[in-house]
Amino acid sequence: MSTLVDLVWLIPAFPLAGVLILMALGRRLGEPRAGWLATAMMGGSFIATVLVFIGLVGHEGDEREIVVTLFEWVPAGKLAVDIGFLADPLSITMALFVTGVGALIHLYSIGYMHGDEGFSKFFIYLNLFAFSMLMLVLGDNLLLTFLGWEGVGACSYLLISFWFTDEANASAGKKAFVTNRVGDWGFLVAMLLAFLTFGSLQYGEIFFDLEQNGVAASTASAIVVLLLVGAAGKSAQFPLHIWLPDAMAGPTPVSALIHAATMVTAGVYLLTRMNPIIAASHDWVPDLIMWVGLGTALMAATIAVAQNDIKKVLAYSTVSQLGFMFVAVGSGAYVAAIFHMVTHAFFKALLFLGAGSVIHGMDGDQDIRRYGGLARLLPITSMTFVAGWLAIAGVPPFSGFWSKDEILAYAYGENKVLWLLLLITAILTAFYMTRLVLMTFFGSPRWVSGDDHAEGDEEADTETDEDALPHRHPHESPWTMTVPLVLLAGLAMVAGVSNLPFTSDVHFLGNWLKPSLFGNEGHLSFGGGTQWVLAIVAIIGSLGGVSAGAAVYIRRRIDPARIEHPFLARAWRVDEAVTNFMGGPGRRAFERTTQFDEQVVDGAVNATGTLVRRAGTKLRSSQTGLVRSYALGIAIGAVALLVWFITRAGF
């Protein structure tokens, strides 16, 4: 079995091989062979992950942590960093859904990107993205994780702005890149502080030193807060969430890859990986993580209620669901955070790919006000999308119910107000996802020329003329796009069985992750009776959200305009405020900083150089090259020394 675990290096090797082959032969392979090659590489990576998983299962619980070192990477005095892969329950759990869902997204992309001029280049970026994400989760040290962290950031820029001839797409890519750099600063400083504190960047050595010698709570708190800054950037938590909705400018498979199984989960993974340091920090630090997550989850849920772009609704939904995971981390419910991460990967990838199928069938139109009645024309897309909707809405027995209910239970144990606000967020999730499904697949078709948009939208009347609303011909997507939808729908329905709450025997994921959590997993402070009551309340809440959505958007008991407030549609104007600041006072501050750098910092350096040059020019005139002048100088110096010694001796 240990031989199987030693194959961990193959997991990132497959997508890296795909990148190298496609860079050399991608144009020659062309469409669709370049896509099939990239998909095969992801499939190979998934198979390698399954083999490593089998190898780990063969070990006892405490022995399920194996490091495979390839070579020494950075030998720099006390700083010694290897290219090493950590195969433990946490990393392999991450790798399983990254490679599995990633392979399905690659397959879907073959159909979605059909006819695109940059077909082979797109798959180079996809494979490179997958390689970077796998380096992030499999690295056995912070520096290797940071390498993957920066890699997914760079690839997100390339993928979001893939259609860069559109200025909006190019701007969205730059916005994602710059915003993530703010978070990356936090990760980088945290890494430096960790090295100064523990003398190593390797996870095993850090945790061993922490166990043996401990660490000051203030130091641990500083490290965790800095890591939180980095995690907030990657996982789109307030106030660094502003890049994620704009990332919808990229092709839909990119949205699924970034928002479901890879990049946005990196922050949750990092905090979970560093759980021993969180346990050593002050009590207010996990509370900070928890309340940041709650604020982000609630804010994003209210925004999603008023969005009309199908991908924007799902984008704000992702921000909200990531907030749930942060609440779990702050509550000490690390298993619940990873559990929701896994189920979210399945149902959110399904929803994004389903949205892409709808957009494909609607000839690129993304406005849900111009949809309606698509269920009978896109039967596979609609049925699978409904499965994803029920999962994210928290309707049992779909997977989202089990993972979300566990987070709500831990939130109740931490703080009753926290639980209530998180429950309201869950109800809002069910409401806005019901709105999305009903406006897209049910009701009267609104995609025929001359039909009106959703009632209550004052702007709709200006967009329903023949030029703005051409007649559509909705159609189902090809099999390369529908097969991933069917598989993901199945996973979204049954993934909840991986961590059932009834007894410890069926708490499979929790038992599996124990070695990676070092006993830091929180425990519920109440009995099974309270858990049943909370579960029933959560079910009533989710069904209430669904019913409210139907009442507004099918029975029209409330004017939708009263709910879809412009303030929410404009995302609480946070993005506008940031844009106005960066374009006004921020820009002026940066310009003054540049002037200070040029005139003071560079000026001091240049002035020093000028002074030395002029002094050298003056001194150069004394160097005549005449021996008599040099002899005279030596004589004068000797006399001066003699006078000094006589004076000092008191003669």
Disulfide bonds with the S-S distance in Angstrom:
none
